[in-house]
């Protein structure tokens, strides 16, 4: 089976958690739109928006500018969007973007003869998480929540907003390498050379049995993004920092 190519100069962004109170990702999209930043391929690694749930229209207005910019960019740029746990069931919002749902991750790409697997990273998290993530994506559950939210004048989305504002995205996870190795014990790496994930926000890379593992940093923490470069220097991703204004 042939896989889609990962392009030289592609940009990977994970966990921007874009929201009205966190807008640096919007500035980044504007820079792409104006060609201040140029790439042939934009790969969004999930949790790009802090709250974007396809069946909940009230979440759209929180993100209307980001949705508009991404759709405009998709008319001239290949964009791949891996759904996360904060942004899911969004395919209908982005008609020209390749949206990869959780159940179809990891996405397999090829680059310089290597097989590269991309995933948001919230897989193999245990039975409790699997039940939770199935419930939050259930049409019945989401339909009920949408109806309650409408009848309540948007109180569910407002409550979620308060919870999101309190959440810290920039903490170090102790024994992260041990955690990932344990989590991926049953991962089928027979045809994979490199696995790249977001979700954990750690900006760490290390070798695991059979493949290399990369966890990219969260754009929400310090506006880091990653550009694909030739592997002749043994480094697949070049780290860059986008700062429209000093932090």
C-alpha positions as CSV (number, residue, x, y, z in Angstrom):
1,X,0.0,0.0,0.0
2,X,1.3,3.5,-0.9
3,X,1.0,6.2,1.6
4,X,0.5,9.9,1.2
5,X,3.9,11.8,1.1
6,X,5.0,14.0,3.9
7,X,6.4,17.0,2.1
8,X,9.7,18.8,2.6
9,X,9.0,22.0,4.4
10,X,5.7,20.8,5.8
11,X,4.7,22.5,9.0
12,X,3.3,20.6,12.0
13,X,1.4,22.3,14.8
14,X,-0.1,20.6,17.8
15,X,-2.2,21.7,20.7
16,X,-2.7,25.4,19.9
17,X,-5.9,25.4,22.0
18,X,-7.0,28.4,20.1
19,X,-9.8,30.4,21.9
20,X,-10.9,34.0,22.3
21,X,-8.5,34.2,25.2
22,X,-5.6,32.6,23.3
23,X,-5.3,34.0,19.8
24,X,-1.6,33.4,18.7
25,X,-2.7,30.6,16.4
26,X,-5.0,33.1,14.6
27,X,-1.9,35.3,14.1
28,X,0.0,32.3,12.7
29,X,-2.8,31.6,10.2
30,X,-2.7,35.3,9.2
31,X,1.0,34.9,8.6
32,X,0.4,31.9,6.3
33,X,-2.5,33.8,4.6
34,X,-0.2,36.7,3.8
35,X,2.7,34.4,2.8
36,X,4.9,35.8,5.6
37,X,5.3,32.1,6.4
38,X,5.3,29.6,3.4
39,X,4.7,25.9,3.4
40,X,3.5,23.3,0.9
41,X,1.7,21.3,3.6
42,X,0.1,22.2,7.0
43,X,-0.5,19.3,9.4
44,X,-2.6,20.1,12.4
45,X,-2.0,17.5,15.2
46,X,-5.2,18.0,17.2
47,X,-6.5,20.2,19.9
48,X,-6.0,23.1,17.6
49,X,-9.1,24.7,19.0
50,X,-9.9,24.6,22.7
51,X,-13.6,23.9,22.0
52,X,-14.8,22.9,18.5
53,X,-17.4,20.2,18.5
54,X,-19.0,19.5,15.1
55,X,-22.5,18.8,16.5
56,X,-22.5,21.8,18.8
57,X,-23.0,24.9,16.6
58,X,-22.5,27.2,19.6
59,X,-18.8,26.4,19.6
60,X,-18.4,27.7,16.0
61,X,-18.7,31.4,16.9
62,X,-15.8,31.0,19.4
63,X,-13.7,29.9,16.4
64,X,-15.2,31.6,13.4
65,X,-12.1,33.5,12.3
66,X,-9.9,30.4,12.6
67,X,-12.4,28.3,10.7
68,X,-12.6,31.0,7.9
69,X,-8.8,31.3,7.7
70,X,-8.3,27.6,7.5
71,X,-10.9,27.1,4.8
72,X,-9.3,30.0,2.8
73,X,-5.9,28.5,3.1
74,X,-7.2,25.1,2.1
75,X,-8.0,26.5,-1.3
76,X,-4.3,26.8,-2.1
77,X,-2.5,24.6,0.4
78,X,-2.7,21.0,1.4
79,X,-4.0,20.8,5.0
80,X,-4.3,17.6,7.1
81,X,-6.2,17.9,10.4
82,X,-6.0,15.1,13.0
83,X,-8.9,15.4,15.3
84,X,-8.1,15.7,19.0
85,X,-10.0,15.5,22.2
86,X,-10.9,19.2,22.1
87,X,-11.9,19.3,18.4
88,X,-13.8,16.4,16.9
89,X,-16.5,15.5,14.4
90,X,-15.4,18.6,12.4
91,X,-15.2,17.2,8.9
92,X,-18.3,19.1,7.6
93,X,-16.7,22.4,8.8
94,X,-13.7,22.0,6.5
95,X,-14.7,20.6,3.1
96,X,-11.3,20.9,1.5
97,X,-9.2,19.8,4.4
98,X,-8.3,16.1,5.0
99,X,-9.8,15.5,8.5
100,X,-8.6,12.3,10.2
101,X,-10.9,11.1,13.0
102,X,-9.5,9.4,16.1
103,X,-10.4,5.9,15.0
104,X,-8.4,6.3,11.8
105,X,-5.2,7.5,13.5
106,X,-2.3,7.1,13.2
107,X,-2.1,8.5,9.7
108,X,0.8,6.9,7.8
109,X,2.9,9.1,5.6
110,X,6.2,8.5,3.8
111,X,9.3,10.7,3.8
112,X,12.8,9.9,2.3
113,X,12.0,6.2,2.4
114,X,10.8,6.2,6.0
115,X,7.2,5.5,7.2
116,X,6.0,8.3,9.5
117,X,3.0,7.7,11.7
118,X,1.1,10.8,12.9
119,X,-1.5,10.8,15.8
120,X,-3.0,13.3,18.1
121,X,-1.8,11.0,20.9
122,X,-4.9,10.2,23.0
123,X,-5.0,6.5,22.0
124,X,-4.2,3.5,24.1
125,X,-5.2,5.5,27.2
126,X,-7.1,2.7,29.1
127,X,-10.6,1.5,29.2
128,X,-11.9,4.4,31.3
129,X,-10.7,6.9,28.7
130,X,-12.1,4.8,25.8
131,X,-15.6,4.9,27.4
132,X,-15.3,8.7,28.0
133,X,-14.2,9.5,24.5
134,X,-16.9,7.3,23.0
135,X,-19.6,9.1,25.1
136,X,-18.4,12.6,24.1
137,X,-18.6,11.6,20.4
138,X,-21.9,9.8,20.7
139,X,-24.6,11.5,18.5
140,X,-27.2,10.7,21.2
141,X,-25.2,12.3,24.0
142,X,-24.2,15.3,21.8
143,X,-27.7,15.8,20.6
144,X,-29.0,15.9,24.2
145,X,-26.2,18.3,25.3
146,X,-27.0,20.5,22.3
147,X,-30.7,20.7,23.2
148,X,-29.9,21.4,26.9
149,X,-27.4,24.1,25.9
150,X,-29.9,25.8,23.6
151,X,-32.7,25.7,26.2
152,X,-30.3,26.9,28.8
153,X,-29.1,29.9,26.8
154,X,-25.6,28.4,26.2
155,X,-24.8,27.6,29.9
156,X,-23.0,24.3,29.0
157,X,-20.6,26.0,26.6
158,X,-20.1,28.9,29.1
159,X,-19.3,26.3,31.9
160,X,-16.8,24.6,29.6
161,X,-15.2,27.9,28.8
162,X,-14.6,28.5,32.5
163,X,-13.0,25.1,32.8
164,X,-10.7,25.6,29.8
165,X,-9.5,29.0,31.1
166,X,-8.4,27.3,34.3
167,X,-6.4,24.5,32.6
168,X,-2.7,24.6,32.5
169,X,-1.2,23.3,29.2
170,X,2.5,23.7,30.1
171,X,3.5,21.2,32.8
172,X,6.2,18.7,32.8
173,X,5.2,15.0,33.1
174,X,7.5,13.1,35.3
175,X,8.8,9.8,34.0
176,X,7.3,10.6,30.6
177,X,9.5,8.1,28.7
178,X,8.4,5.3,30.9
179,X,4.8,6.3,30.6
180,X,4.9,6.3,26.8
181,X,6.8,3.0,26.6
182,X,4.2,1.4,28.8
183,X,1.3,2.9,26.9
184,X,2.6,1.8,23.5
185,X,3.5,-1.8,24.5
186,X,0.9,-3.2,22.2
187,X,1.5,-0.7,19.4
188,X,2.1,-2.4,16.0
189,X,5.3,-0.8,14.8
190,X,6.1,-3.4,12.1
191,X,5.9,-0.9,9.2
192,X,6.6,2.3,11.1
193,X,10.0,4.1,11.5
194,X,8.8,7.2,13.4
195,X,5.7,7.9,15.5
196,X,4.9,11.6,16.0
197,X,2.2,12.7,18.6
198,X,0.9,15.7,20.3
199,X,-1.5,15.7,23.3
200,X,1.1,15.5,26.0
201,X,2.8,18.8,25.3
202,X,6.3,17.5,26.3
203,X,8.6,18.3,23.3
204,X,10.5,15.1,23.8
205,X,12.0,12.5,21.5
206,X,13.5,9.1,22.2
207,X,13.9,5.6,20.9
208,X,11.4,2.9,21.6
209,X,11.7,-0.8,20.6
210,X,11.3,-0.8,16.9
211,X,10.7,2.9,16.2
212,X,11.6,6.4,17.1
213,X,9.1,8.4,19.2
214,X,8.6,12.2,18.9
215,X,6.2,14.2,21.1
216,X,5.9,17.7,19.8
217,X,5.5,20.8,22.0
218,X,2.2,22.5,22.4
219,X,1.8,25.7,20.4
220,X,-0.3,27.0,23.2
221,X,2.6,27.1,25.6
222,X,5.3,29.0,23.7
223,X,4.1,29.1,20.1
224,X,6.5,26.4,18.9
225,X,5.9,24.7,15.6
226,X,7.9,22.2,13.6
227,X,9.1,22.1,10.0
228,X,10.0,19.0,8.1
229,X,13.5,19.0,6.8
230,X,15.9,16.5,5.2
231,X,16.8,13.6,7.4
232,X,20.4,13.6,6.1
233,X,21.3,15.3,9.4
234,X,19.2,12.7,11.3
235,X,16.7,15.3,12.5
236,X,13.2,15.1,10.9
237,X,11.7,18.1,12.6
238,X,13.2,21.6,12.9
239,X,11.7,23.6,15.8
240,X,10.8,27.2,15.3
241,X,9.0,29.8,17.5
242,X,6.3,32.1,16.1
243,X,5.9,35.2,18.2
244,X,3.8,38.0,16.7
245,X,4.3,39.9,19.9
246,X,6.9,39.2,22.7
247,X,5.6,36.9,25.4
